Amino acid sequence: MSKVFIIVQANEEARPIIEALVKDNLHAVVQESPAMVRIEAEGSLTLNRNTVEELTGQPFDIQQLHVNLISISGHIDEEDDYLTVAWNN
C-alpha cells in the first residue's frame, strides 16, 4: 500500500482541519514544521465536514481546506461532506 499526504499551513485557521484529520484517521502520522504541517498515512486520509464542525462549533465547507492547503498526494474524492485522498491501485 502507498502513502498519501495532505500538507497545510501551520496556522490557527488550519488547526481544526489538522485535528479532524488526526481524529478520523488514527493511522495518520503528523509532522510539524515551522510553517507547515504534514499529515501522512498508508492507504488513505479522509477529512469529514462533521468532525471539523464538532471541533469548531461552526459550519464548515470542505472547500475551505484549499485556503490553507500547500500540497496533496493521492487521488482526490471530494464531496460536500468529505474529502478523501487515496491511491487507486
C-alpha positions as CSV (number, residue, x, y, z in Angstrom):
1,M,0.0,0.0,0.0
2,S,1.3,3.5,-0.8
3,K,1.3,6.6,1.5
4,V,-0.8,9.6,0.9
5,F,-0.4,13.0,2.5
6,I,-2.0,16.4,3.0
7,I,0.2,19.4,3.8
8,V,-1.4,22.6,5.2
9,Q,-0.1,25.9,6.6
10,A,0.7,25.9,10.3
11,N,-1.8,28.5,11.4
12,E,-4.9,28.8,13.7
13,E,-7.3,28.5,10.7
14,A,-5.9,25.1,9.8
15,R,-5.7,23.8,13.3
16,P,-9.2,22.3,13.4
17,I,-8.6,20.7,10.0
18,I,-5.4,19.0,11.3
19,E,-7.2,17.9,14.5
20,A,-10.1,16.4,12.4
21,L,-7.7,14.5,10.2
22,V,-5.9,13.0,13.2
23,K,-9.2,12.2,14.9
24,D,-10.7,10.5,11.9
25,N,-7.5,8.8,10.7
26,L,-6.0,7.0,13.7
27,H,-3.3,5.6,11.4
28,A,-2.1,9.1,10.4
29,V,1.3,10.5,11.3
30,V,1.7,14.2,11.8
31,Q,5.0,16.0,11.1
32,E,5.1,19.6,12.2
33,S,7.4,22.2,10.8
34,P,7.6,26.0,11.5
35,A,5.4,26.9,8.6
36,M,3.5,23.7,7.7
37,V,2.0,20.5,9.0
38,R,2.2,17.3,7.0
39,I,-0.4,14.6,7.8
40,E,0.6,11.3,6.2
41,A,-0.9,7.8,6.2
42,E,-0.8,4.4,4.5
43,G,-3.7,3.9,2.1
44,S,-6.0,6.9,2.6
45,L,-6.8,10.0,4.5
46,T,-10.3,11.4,5.0
47,L,-11.4,14.9,6.2
48,N,-15.0,14.8,7.4
49,R,-17.0,18.0,7.5
50,N,-18.9,16.9,10.6
51,T,-15.7,16.4,12.6
52,V,-14.5,19.9,11.8
53,E,-17.9,21.3,12.7
54,E,-17.9,19.3,16.0
55,L,-14.4,20.7,16.9
56,T,-15.2,24.3,16.0
57,G,-18.9,24.6,16.7
58,Q,-19.4,26.3,13.4
59,P,-20.4,25.3,9.8
60,F,-17.5,24.1,7.6
61,D,-17.3,23.9,3.9
62,I,-14.8,21.3,2.7
63,Q,-13.6,23.8,0.1
64,Q,-12.2,25.9,3.0
65,L,-9.3,23.3,3.1
66,H,-8.0,24.8,-0.1
67,V,-7.3,28.2,1.5
68,N,-4.6,26.6,3.7
69,L,-3.6,23.7,1.5
70,I,0.1,23.6,0.5
71,S,0.3,20.2,-1.2
72,I,-1.6,16.9,-1.5
73,S,-0.5,13.5,-2.7
74,G,-3.0,10.9,-4.0
75,H,-6.3,10.7,-5.9
76,I,-8.9,13.1,-4.6
77,D,-12.5,12.3,-4.0
78,E,-14.3,15.4,-2.8
79,E,-18.0,15.7,-1.9
80,D,-19.9,18.2,0.3
81,D,-19.4,16.1,3.4
82,Y,-15.8,14.8,3.0
83,L,-12.5,14.8,1.1
84,T,-10.6,11.6,0.7
85,V,-7.1,11.2,-0.6
86,A,-6.1,7.7,-1.7
87,W,-4.1,5.9,-4.4
88,N,-6.5,3.9,-6.6
89,N,-4.4,0.8,-7.3
